[in-house]
């Protein structure tokens, strides 16, 4: 959004950026209007969308108001609408005066990637290959359950620091492809996307901003949300088949087991829909909610203010009954899930992390060169992750802005 103050009068004209207009997924009376390059989308009544089109054709505010009044028997305040469009970043110029473009500072990643480059990834042949690998792995695990990964596979070497370093590198490589699959799925619809770090409760995550997929209907968006999970499942199954039938060296089997275990744990993270994981966005679309997490948190804060005796207005009253029920139920899930996750981390995760780092620091002064190197690796890897978490958490809190009835689809995966 732009902070530029601009006055629009009856004789003003505006120039719009390239905007998307499509019918709402939920009601025939509203239209989705947005700018894919910016990732901003809003729902407007049909008369509002018609007014935006008229303003985009170079009509003055007065001319557009007159035509809307003649065709729809209403006379909206289009000067106010035009100012809202400026605030959203939809307007390139007002009365010949260029407006700052908020999209200029956030170009999409891999802009050269076109739908023709990646469409095959989501075609019938790739789908049949995916199904074949998954079914073969399931049959293999049924016949040979011993090749399914276990917790002990994480430490494939006696040097803990080396195991942590290599496993982190393996997971990072898989996560990179996971996010690239989200990006590729979005690009298969011609939608821009950006990959970045983010936080989910106490987790450092990598996420792909695919808000621009609101330019396509709901039934098509599932591909984008599930693309990363599809890769994770394929990779775990492929590793299982290689370990069972590849006749590979023992060291390679151990690395495959450790890597697939890390990916499996990241895959299980997606089930925690009380955070904004990939499956959260699937749930949000299935429930036909616009901002399930934000609305759920707003309702939870409303209940908390009521419990503490402070005045509060129910923020869900403006939602339609179906969405209101979903938001209220989800608010219980998000509060309960977050409380359990944070409590578990405080009781178990944090002490384990602190003890591991304390032991690693003590290992630096043992005089054993290999023990010293191993301890240094643990400190370097875990320390880097925690520092990245703190930096990401701080930066995102500084730049946070609260959207008003906008969609924010940023599919993410754990570290």
C-alpha positions in Angstrom: 0.0 0.0 0.0 1.0 3.5 -0.6 1.0 6.3 2.0 0.7 9.0 -0.6 -2.2 11.4 0.2 -4.1 12.4 -2.9 -7.3 14.3 -3.4 -9.7 13.1 -6.0 -12.5 15.4 -7.2 -15.4 15.2 -9.6 -13.2 16.1 -12.6 -10.3 13.8 -11.7 -9.3 10.9 -13.9 -7.1 7.9 -12.9 -5.0 5.4 -14.8 -5.2 1.8 -13.4 -2.5 -0.8 -13.4 -3.4 -4.2 -15.0 -6.2 -5.5 -12.8 -8.0 -8.9 -12.6 -11.8 -9.1 -12.6 -13.5 -12.4 -11.9 -16.7 -13.5 -10.4 -16.6 -14.4 -6.7 -16.4 -18.1 -5.7 -19.1 -17.7 -3.1 -21.7 -15.2 -4.4 -23.1 -14.0 -7.7 -23.4 -10.5 -6.3 -19.7 -9.8 -5.9 -16.7 -9.6 -8.1 -13.0 -10.2 -7.2 -10.9 -7.2 -8.2 -7.2 -7.3 -7.7 -3.7 -6.8 -8.9 -1.7 -10.0 -9.3 1.7 -8.2 -9.4 1.0 -6.8 -5.9 -0.9 -9.7 -4.4 -3.8 -7.5 -3.4 -7.4 -8.6 -4.0 -10.7 -7.3 -2.7 -14.4 -8.2 -3.2 -16.7 -5.6 -4.5 -20.4 -5.5 -5.4 -21.0 -5.8 -9.1 -21.8 -2.2 -9.3 -18.5 -1.3 -7.7 -16.6 -3.5 -10.1 -18.4 -1.8 -13.0 -17.4 1.6 -11.6 -13.8 0.5 -11.4 -13.9 -0.5 -15.0 -15.4 2.9 -16.0 -12.7 4.8 -14.1 -10.1 2.6 -15.8 -11.4 3.7 -19.2 -10.4 7.3 -18.5 -13.8 8.6 -17.5 -13.9 11.4 -15.0 -15.3 10.7 -11.6 -18.4 12.7 -12.5 -18.9 10.9 -15.8 -18.5 7.5 -14.2 -20.9 8.3 -11.4 -23.5 9.5 -14.0 -23.2 6.3 -16.1 -23.4 4.1 -13.0 -26.5 6.0 -11.9 -28.1 5.5 -15.3 -27.3 1.8 -15.6 -27.7 0.6 -12.0 -30.1 3.2 -10.4 -27.6 4.0 -7.7 -25.2 6.9 -7.3 -22.1 5.8 -5.3 -19.3 8.1 -4.2 -16.7 7.2 -6.8 -14.2 9.8 -5.5 -14.0 7.8 -2.3 -13.7 4.5 -4.3 -10.9 6.0 -6.4 -9.0 7.1 -3.3 -9.4 3.5 -1.9 -8.0 2.2 -5.2 -5.0 4.5 -4.7 -4.4 3.2 -1.2 -4.5 -0.4 -2.5 -1.9 0.3 -5.0 -4.2 -0.2 -8.0 -3.7 3.3 -9.5 -0.7 4.2 -11.7 -1.6 7.9 -12.0 -4.1 10.5 -10.9 -4.8 13.5 -13.2 -1.5 12.7 -14.9 0.5 12.6 -11.7 2.3 9.2 -11.3 1.6 7.3 -8.1 4.2 5.4 -6.2 4.1 1.7 -7.1 4.3 -0.6 -4.0 4.9 -3.5 -6.4 8.2 -2.0 -7.6 10.0 -3.0 -4.5 8.9 -6.7 -4.5 9.5 -8.2 -7.9 8.5 -11.9 -8.2 11.1 -14.6 -7.9 12.2 -16.3 -11.1 10.2 -13.9 -13.3 11.5 -15.7 -16.5 9.6 -18.8 -15.5 6.5 -19.2 -17.7 3.5 -21.5 -17.5 4.8 -23.4 -20.4 7.9 -24.3 -18.5 6.1 -25.9 -15.6 2.7 -27.0 -16.8 4.0 -30.6 -17.4 4.7 -31.0 -13.7 1.0 -31.0 -13.1 -0.1 -32.9 -16.1 -1.4 -36.4 -16.5 1.9 -38.1 -17.0 3.5 -36.6 -13.9 0.4 -37.5 -12.0 0.5 -41.1 -13.0 4.2 -41.3 -12.1 3.5 -39.8 -8.7 0.7 -42.3 -8.0 2.8 -45.2 -9.2 5.7 -44.3 -6.9 3.4 -43.8 -3.9 1.6 -47.1 -4.5 4.8 -49.0 -4.9 6.2 -47.5 -1.7 3.0 -48.4 0.2 3.2 -52.0 -1.0 6.9 -52.2 -0.1 6.3 -50.9 3.4 3.5 -53.3 3.8 5.8 -56.2 2.9 8.9 -54.9 4.5 8.0 -52.6 7.4 11.7 -52.6 8.5 12.6 -50.2 5.8 10.3 -47.5 7.0 12.2 -44.8 8.8 12.5 -44.6 12.6 13.6 -41.9 15.0 17.0 -43.6 15.4 17.7 -43.0 11.7 18.3 -39.3 12.5 21.7 -40.0 14.1 23.3 -42.0 11.3 26.8 -41.3 12.7 28.3 -41.2 16.1 29.3 -37.6 15.5 26.1 -35.7 16.5 27.3 -32.4 15.0 28.0 -34.0 11.7 24.5 -35.6 11.7 22.8 -32.3 12.5 24.7 -30.5 9.8 24.2 -33.0 7.0 20.5 -33.6 8.0 19.9 -29.8 8.0 21.5 -29.5 4.5 19.4 -32.4 3.2 16.2 -30.9 4.7 17.1 -27.5 3.3 17.5 -28.9 -0.2 14.1 -30.6 0.1 12.5 -27.5 1.5 13.9 -25.4 -1.4 12.2 -27.8 -3.9 9.0 -27.8 -1.8 8.8 -24.0 -2.1 9.8 -24.1 -5.7 6.9 -26.4 -6.3 4.5 -23.9 -4.8 6.1 -21.2 -7.0 5.8 -23.5 -10.1 2.2 -24.3 -9.4 1.4 -20.6 -9.1 3.3 -19.9 -12.3 1.4 -22.6 -14.1 -1.6 -20.2 -13.8 0.6 -17.2 -14.7 0.6 -15.9 -11.1 3.7 -14.3 -9.6 5.1 -15.6 -6.3 7.9 -14.9 -3.8 9.8 -17.1 -1.4 10.9 -15.8 2.0 11.6 -16.8 5.6 8.8 -16.4 8.2 7.9 -17.7 11.7 5.0 -19.9 12.9 4.9 -19.8 16.7 8.4 -21.0 17.7 9.2 -22.4 14.3 11.4 -20.8 11.6 9.8 -21.6 8.3 10.2 -21.0 4.6 7.1 -19.7 2.8 6.0 -18.8 -0.7 3.7 -15.8 -1.1 1.1 -17.0 -3.6 -1.6 -14.4 -2.9 -1.8 -13.8 -6.6 -3.6 -17.1 -7.2 -6.7 -15.4 -6.1 -6.8 -14.4 -9.7 -8.0 -17.9 -10.5 -11.1 -19.8 -9.2 -11.1 -21.7 -5.9 -11.1 -25.2 -7.5 -7.8 -24.3 -9.2 -6.0 -23.0 -6.2 -5.7 -26.3 -4.5 -2.9 -27.3 -6.9 -0.8 -24.4 -5.5 -1.4 -25.2 -1.9 -0.8 -29.0 -2.2 2.2 -28.8 -4.6 4.8 -28.8 -1.9 3.2 -31.6 0.1 3.0 -33.7 -3.1 6.8 -33.3 -3.5 7.4 -34.3 0.1 5.3 -37.4 -0.3 7.0 -38.3 -3.5 10.5 -37.9 -2.0 9.8 -40.0 1.1 8.3 -42.7 -1.1 11.1 -42.6 -3.6 13.7 -42.9 -0.8 11.8 -45.8 0.7 11.9 -47.6 -2.7 15.6 -46.9 -3.1 16.4 -48.3 0.4 14.3 -51.4 -0.2 15.3 -52.2 -3.8 18.3 -50.2 -4.7 21.1 -52.4 -3.3 22.9 -49.2 -2.3 25.9 -48.9 0.0 25.0 -48.9 3.7 26.2 -45.3 4.1 23.9 -44.1 1.3 20.9 -46.0 2.8 21.6 -44.3 6.1 21.7 -40.8 4.4 18.5 -41.6 2.6 16.8 -42.7 5.8 17.9 -39.6 7.7 16.9 -37.3 4.9 13.4 -38.9 4.4 12.9 -38.8 8.2 13.5 -35.1 8.2 11.1 -34.6 5.3 8.5 -36.8 7.0 8.7 -34.6 10.1 8.3 -31.5 8.0 5.3 -33.2 6.2 3.7 -33.9 9.6 4.1 -30.2 10.5 1.7 -29.4 7.7 -1.1 -31.1 9.6 -1.0 -28.4 12.4 -3.7 -26.3 10.8 -3.9 -24.0 13.9 -0.9 -22.4 12.2 -0.8 -21.2 8.6 0.5 -24.3 7.1 -0.2 -25.6 3.6 -3.1 -27.7 4.8 -4.5 -24.7 6.7 -5.0 -23.0 3.3 -6.7 -26.1 2.0 -9.0 -26.1 5.0 -9.7 -22.4 4.5 -10.7 -22.9 0.9 -12.8 -26.0 1.8 -14.6 -24.0 4.5 -15.0 -21.1 2.0 -13.5 -18.6 4.3 -11.6 -15.5 3.2 -9.3 -15.0 6.2 -9.8 -17.9 8.5 -6.7 -17.4 10.7 -7.1 -13.6 11.1 -10.8 -13.8 11.7 -10.4 -16.7 14.2 -7.7 -14.8 16.1 -10.0 -11.7 16.2 -12.8 -13.7 17.6 -10.6 -15.3 20.2 -9.4 -11.8 21.3 -13.1 -10.8 21.5 -13.8 -13.7 23.8 -10.8 -12.9 25.9 -11.9 -9.3 26.4 -15.3 -10.5 27.4 -13.9 -13.0 29.9 -11.8 -10.2 31.4 -14.7 -7.8 31.7 -13.7 -5.4 29.0 -16.1 -4.1 26.4 -15.9 -5.8 23.0 -17.8 -6.1 19.8 -18.1 -9.5 18.1 -16.0 -9.2 14.9 -17.7 -12.2 13.4 -21.2 -10.7 13.2 -20.5 -9.2 9.7 -19.7 -12.6 8.3 -22.3 -14.8 6.6 -23.7 -17.6 8.9 -21.7 -20.3 7.3 -18.3 -18.5 7.6 -19.2 -17.3 11.1 -19.6 -20.9 12.3 -16.4 -22.0 10.8 -14.5 -19.0 12.2 -15.8 -19.6 15.7 -14.9 -23.3 15.7 -11.5 -22.6 14.3 -10.8 -19.9 16.9 -11.1 -22.7 19.6 -8.7 -24.9 17.5 -6.1 -22.2 17.0 -6.0 -21.1 20.7 -5.9 -24.7 21.9 -3.4 -25.9 19.4 -1.1 -22.9 19.9 -1.3 -23.2 23.7 -0.4 -27.0 23.5 2.4 -26.4 21.0 4.0 -23.5 23.0 3.6 -25.4 26.3 5.2 -28.5 24.9 8.1 -26.4 23.5 8.5 -24.7 26.9 8.4 -27.9 28.9 10.4 -30.2 26.5 11.7 -28.5 23.4 13.4 -25.5 25.0 15.1 -27.5 27.8 16.4 -30.0 25.2 17.7 -27.2 23.0 19.4 -25.5 25.9 20.9 -28.7 27.3 22.2 -29.6 23.8 23.9 -26.3 23.4 25.4 -26.4 26.9 26.8 -29.8 26.2 28.1 -28.6 22.9 29.9 -25.7 24.5 31.4 -28.0 27.2 32.6 -30.2 24.4 34.7 -27.4 23.0 37.1 -27.6 25.9 37.6 -31.4 26.2 40.9 -31.4 24.3 39.6 -34.0 21.9 39.9 -32.4 18.4 37.0 -34.5 16.9 34.8 -33.8 19.9 35.6 -30.1 19.6 34.8 -30.0 15.9 31.6 -32.0 16.4 30.5 -29.6 19.2 31.3 -26.6 17.0 29.1 -28.0 14.3 26.1 -28.3 16.7 26.6 -24.8 17.9 27.0 -23.4 14.4 23.9 -25.1 12.9 21.5 -24.6 15.9 22.8 -21.2 16.6 22.4 -20.0 13.0 18.8 -21.3 13.0 17.9 -19.5 16.2 19.5 -16.3 15.1 17.6 -16.5 11.8 14.4 -17.1 13.7 14.9 -14.0 15.9 15.9 -11.8 13.0 12.9 -13.0 10.9 10.5 -12.6 13.9 11.7 -9.0 14.6 11.6 -7.9 10.9 8.1 -9.3 10.3 6.8 -7.6 13.5 8.2 -4.3 12.3 6.6 -4.6 8.8 3.2 -6.1 9.9 0.1 -4.5 8.5 -3.4 -5.6 9.2 -5.4 -6.3 6.0 -9.1 -5.5 5.8 -11.0 -8.4 4.2 -8.1 -9.3 2.0 -6.8 -12.7 1.2 -3.2 -13.6 2.2 -2.2 -17.0 0.8 1.4 -17.7 1.9 2.0 -21.4 1.8 4.8 -22.4 4.1 6.9 -25.3 5.3 8.9 -25.9 8.5 12.7 -25.7 8.5 
